[in-house]
Amino acid sequence: MKPIVEIKDLSKNYFNKRALDNINLSIQSGKVVGVLGPNGSGKTTLIKILAGLLRQSKGEVLIDGHEVGVYTKSIVSYLPDRNFLYNWMSIQDACDFYKDFYRDFDETRFKNLLDFMKLERSMKVTSLSKGMHEKLNLSLVLSRDAKLYVLDEPIAGVDPVARDQILDAIINNYNENSSMLITTHLVRDMENLFDDVVFLKDGRIVLEGNAEALREEKSKQIDDIYKEIFGE
Ligand SMILES: Nc1ncnc2c1ncn2[C@@H]1O[C@H](COP(=O)(O)OP(=O)(O)OP(=O)(O)O)[C@@H](O)[C@H]1O
């Protein structure tokens, strides 16, 4: 089957800082891929390139066989690593905003996600805690019927209960015709979600593979492999 993402010799420089250095990566349809690395390893840069917010300095990125552009933006649902809603909005406004922007937004799914997250439409964005923000943002992003979901640090900065809810929402709403790329440095909490993992260090892929195969090969959890690589 054709990969949903094909990345060839991808590099990204910010002035004289090289954030991504010759990345080669294929993501198969139907897979959940974890991109693992500490702060500054290049995770957000990679995600932003896939989401069409940043342009690479070198190399090729194809999503569903297309260069990043209008078409790929219509099939990629992107969760940024920070809040992206306006302060004047209520949750209902955020829903309307998404519905106007994305034809693939499924309002029934959004309603079910809100119920699951225990959020109400009348709540104001400014009144939400960090964890509630994350839950709302994720609910919006997962309610799109996208071919590829790219989630940047979906559980960073939220408490353990909210974390579990967020992970359950991802698992329950994942459909096997789509793919997901999720960045995190909270490996222990997320590793069971991943089919494949990619370890990113200083903008380079230092190890990648099927999560189960890596566990067997190294007789270690992915979290322990992460600690070994990054010396945490
Ligand atoms: N706009 C920018 N201008 C200059 N350097 C940048 C810019 N954005 C990122 N960088 C640098 O590029 C490198 C990779 O950053 P990136 O944000 O992609 O890493 P990350 O793995 O997502 O880190 P974090 O977990 O802290 O978000 C870092 O060294 C960072 O300082």
The ligand as an SDF file (V2000), in Angstrom:
LIG
                    3D

 31 33  0  0  0  0  0  0  0  0999 V2000
   11.5340   30.1810   14.8010 N   0  0  0  0  0  0  0  0  0  0  0  0
   12.7260   29.6860   15.1520 C   0  0  0  0  0  0  0  0  0  0  0  0
   13.8540   30.4110   14.9940 N   0  0  0  0  0  0  0  0  0  0  0  0
   15.0620   29.9180   15.3270 C   0  0  0  0  0  0  0  0  0  0  0  0
   15.2660   28.6770   15.8570 N   0  0  0  0  0  0  0  0  0  0  0  0
   14.1790   27.9130   16.0450 C   0  0  0  0  0  0  0  0  0  0  0  0
   12.8510   28.3710   15.7120 C   0  0  0  0  0  0  0  0  0  0  0  0
   11.9790   27.3830   16.0240 N   0  0  0  0  0  0  0  0  0  0  0  0
   12.7050   26.3610   16.5170 C   0  0  0  0  0  0  0  0  0  0  0  0
   14.0340   26.6730   16.5360 N   0  0  0  0  0  0  0  0  0  0  0  0
   15.1310   25.8010   16.9800 C   0  0  0  0  0  0  0  0  0  0  0  0
   15.0580   24.5950   16.2440 O   0  0  0  0  0  0  0  0  0  0  0  0
   15.3200   23.4640   17.0820 C   0  0  0  0  0  0  0  0  0  0  0  0
   14.1460   22.5100   17.0390 C   0  0  0  0  0  0  0  0  0  0  0  0
   13.0110   23.1220   17.6290 O   0  0  0  0  0  0  0  0  0  0  0  0
   11.5730   22.4170   17.7240 P   0  0  0  0  0  0  0  0  0  0  0  0
   10.6380   23.4130   18.3150 O   0  0  0  0  0  0  0  0  0  0  0  0
   11.2330   21.8370   16.4120 O   0  0  0  0  0  0  0  0  0  0  0  0
   11.8840   21.2420   18.7550 O   0  0  0  0  0  0  0  0  0  0  0  0
   10.9070   20.3700   19.6390 P   0  0  0  0  0  0  0  0  0  0  0  0
   11.4810   19.0010   19.6260 O   0  0  0  0  0  0  0  0  0  0  0  0
    9.5060   20.5220   19.1620 O   0  0  0  0  0  0  0  0  0  0  0  0
   11.0490   20.9980   21.0770 O   0  0  0  0  0  0  0  0  0  0  0  0
    9.9400   21.2900   22.2170 P   0  0  0  0  0  0  0  0  0  0  0  0
    9.6190   19.9500   22.8030 O   0  0  0  0  0  0  0  0  0  0  0  0
   10.6690   22.2020   23.1470 O   0  0  0  0  0  0  0  0  0  0  0  0
    8.7690   21.9510   21.5410 O   0  0  0  0  0  0  0  0  0  0  0  0
   15.6000   24.0550   18.4760 C   0  0  0  0  0  0  0  0  0  0  0  0
   16.9880   24.1420   18.6420 O   0  0  0  0  0  0  0  0  0  0  0  0
   14.9750   25.4230   18.4300 C   0  0  0  0  0  0  0  0  0  0  0  0
   15.6540   26.3090   19.2690 O   0  0  0  0  0  0  0  0  0  0  0  0
  1  2  1  0
  2  3  1  0
  2  7  2  0
  3  4  2  0
  4  5  1  0
  5  6  2  0
  6  7  1  0
  6 10  1  0
  7  8  1  0
  8  9  2  0
  9 10  1  0
 10 11  1  0
 11 12  1  0
 11 30  1  0
 12 13  1  0
 13 14  1  0
 13 28  1  0
 14 15  1  0
 15 16  1  0
 16 17  2  0
 16 18  1  0
 16 19  1  0
 19 20  1  0
 20 21  2  0
 20 22  1  0
 20 23  1  0
 23 24  1  0
 24 25  2  0
 24 26  1  0
 24 27  1  0
 28 29  1  0
 28 30  1  0
 30 31  1  0
M  END
$$$$
